[in-house]
Amino acid sequence: MQLAKLIFLNALSTMKAELSLLEFKMGKKSPEYLYLRKSIMDFVYKGLKKTFKTLEENKIIIRCPKKCSLRKGYSDCKCNGSGYINVE
């Protein structure tokens, strides 16, 4: 079980659900939706980065050898795009 992968995929799922609700309510092109979308995405990604740095400092996870980027979203890698894998 990859800890960073689980945290990352759960955060992405939650973020996507929130954005879908906002898009339904406000419309995809509305200025309010675009502002909230950027704010929510920044908040989620900054929180994930902080969480992963803490786990890395505590030697629970390490950087993915494929150099995956957190902000690029899901990828077909052991880390699934989180950028981190468990320490083995």
C-alpha positions in Angstrom: 0.0 0.0 0.0 1.5 3.3 -1.1 0.6 6.0 1.5 1.3 9.0 -0.6 -0.7 7.5 -3.5 -3.8 7.0 -1.2 -3.6 10.5 0.2 -3.1 12.0 -3.2 -5.9 10.1 -4.9 -8.3 10.9 -2.1 -7.5 14.6 -2.2 -8.0 14.6 -6.0 -11.3 12.8 -5.7 -12.6 15.3 -3.1 -11.3 18.3 -5.1 -12.9 17.1 -8.3 -16.3 16.5 -6.5 -16.2 20.1 -5.0 -15.3 21.6 -8.4 -18.1 19.6 -10.1 -20.6 21.0 -7.7 -19.4 24.5 -8.2 -19.4 24.1 -11.9 -23.0 22.9 -11.8 -24.1 25.8 -9.7 -22.1 28.6 -11.3 -21.2 27.5 -14.8 -17.8 26.5 -16.1 -17.0 29.9 -17.7 -18.2 32.2 -14.9 -15.6 34.4 -13.2 -16.7 33.2 -9.8 -16.2 29.6 -10.7 -12.8 30.3 -12.3 -11.6 32.2 -9.2 -12.9 29.5 -6.8 -11.4 26.7 -9.0 -7.9 28.3 -8.8 -8.2 28.9 -5.1 -9.4 25.4 -4.3 -6.7 23.8 -6.5 -3.9 25.9 -4.9 -5.2 25.1 -1.4 -5.3 21.3 -2.1 -2.0 21.1 -3.8 -0.2 23.3 -1.2 -1.7 21.1 1.6 -0.6 17.9 -0.2 2.9 19.3 -0.6 3.1 20.2 3.0 1.9 16.8 4.1 4.3 15.0 1.8 7.2 17.1 3.0 6.4 16.2 6.6 6.1 12.5 5.8 9.4 12.8 3.9 11.2 14.5 6.8 10.0 11.7 9.1 11.4 9.1 6.6 8.0 7.5 5.8 8.0 8.4 2.1 10.7 9.3 -0.4 10.6 11.1 -3.8 9.5 9.1 -6.7 12.5 8.0 -8.9 10.5 9.0 -12.0 10.3 12.6 -10.8 6.5 12.8 -11.1 5.0 16.2 -10.4 2.2 16.7 -7.9 0.5 19.4 -9.9 0.4 17.4 -13.2 -2.3 15.1 -11.7 -2.7 11.4 -12.1 0.0 9.4 -13.9 0.7 5.7 -14.6 3.5 5.3 -12.1 3.9 3.6 -8.7 3.2 6.9 -7.0 0.2 7.6 -9.3 1.4 11.2 -9.8 1.9 12.1 -6.1 5.6 12.3 -6.6 6.3 10.1 -3.5 6.6 6.4 -2.7 7.0 4.5 0.6 10.4 4.0 2.1 11.3 0.4 1.7 
